[in-house]
């Protein structure tokens, strides 16, 4: 832990840009004379891990340069050559992990929302921030809900309060679908298949009724009014199933 005499600890777990900011802040509060800043920071670097950076520093930077008032600037310039490119790679990795994240099978909505926010916070460390409305809609899209469920979630979000939209979207998703998880694709396919077969049977019955192929008495024996309504509902479901199959979602 850094104090007024000990510089901030350098670690691969911390973004390089954050460490630079902490070093500059430390320079403002430390009691050490400015000509000792460079040496103090250099000696605080790890000897193992982090590419053995202390060894590199003392091998490639003249000790007298570190002892000058510009010692920290000299050190940071050297460190930039080693770590700034790596930070760019880390920033890109953080961005792609966040951008590609989608709710997966068996992941509850609460788990999804927590992980989404965690990944987004990683991108913020690299100064990548999204407007709250954009972030809210990205959260909703990544949740992979059906249209009717998305509409339900949006009922609890106020577009007139853009600064609160992300928080509202989080709360709405957890409110309506907190512990629910998505069924495996195989289970959804099996359910739709059963519904499709059931609907086909009723569709044939409805077609027969429309064509007048069944005598009035036969109709009464075969279906009741409530059954006819069910047939019509199943026909609608069948059309939805067929539409899903056409776009390859099953």
Residue pairs with C-beta under 8 A, 6 or more apart in sequence:
1 9
2 8
2 9
2 22
2 26
4 29
4 30
4 31
5 30
5 31
5 32
5 40
6 40
6 44
7 23
7 26
7 30
7 37
7 40
7 41
7 44
8 19
8 22
8 23
8 26
8 44
9 44
10 19
10 44
10 45
10 46
10 50
10 53
11 19
11 46
11 50
12 49
12 50
15 87
15 90
15 125
15 126
16 79
16 83
16 84
16 86
16 87
17 87
17 126
17 127
18 125
20 76
23 41
23 72
23 76
27 34
27 37
27 72
30 37
30 40
32 40
34 69
35 67
35 68
35 69
35 71
36 67
36 71
37 69
37 71
37 72
38 65
38 66
38 67
38 68
38 70
38 71
38 72
38 74
38 75
39 63
39 66
39 67
39 71
41 71
41 72
41 75
42 54
42 57
42 58
42 61
42 66
42 71
42 75
43 54
45 53
45 54
45 57
46 52
46 53
46 54
47 54
47 55
51 82
53 79
53 82
56 82
57 75
57 78
57 79
60 78
61 74
61 75
61 78
65 71
65 74
66 74
66 75
68 74
87 126
90 126
91 123
91 126
91 128
94 119
94 122
94 123
94 125
94 126
94 128
95 123
95 126
95 128
97 119
97 122
98 116
98 119
98 120
98 122
98 123
101 115
101 116
101 119
101 142
102 142
102 144
103 109
103 112
103 142
103 143
103 144
103 182
104 182
105 181
105 182
105 183
105 184
105 185
106 181
106 182
106 184
107 115
107 181
107 182
108 178
108 179
108 180
108 181
109 143
109 173
109 174
109 177
109 178
109 179
109 180
109 181
110 174
110 178
110 179
112 142
112 143
112 173
113 139
113 170
113 173
113 174
116 139
116 142
117 170
120 130
120 135
123 129
130 138
131 162
132 162
132 163
132 164
132 165
132 166
133 159
133 162
133 165
133 166
135 165
135 166
136 157
136 165
136 166
136 168
136 169
137 169
139 166
139 169
139 170
139 173
140 150
140 153
140 154
140 169
140 173
143 153
143 173
143 177
144 182
145 153
145 177
149 176
149 177
152 176
153 169
153 172
153 173
153 176
153 177
154 172
155 172
156 168
156 171
156 172
156 175
156 176
157 165
157 168
157 169
157 172
158 164
158 165
158 168
159 165
161 168
183 191
185 250
188 250
189 250
192 241
192 244
192 250
195 234
195 237
195 238
195 241
196 238
196 241
196 242
198 234
199 234
199 235
199 237
199 238
199 241
200 238
202 230
202 231
202 234
202 235
203 231
203 234
203 235
203 238
205 222
205 223
205 231
206 228
206 231
206 232
206 235
208 214
209 219
209 223
209 228
214 222
223 231
244 250
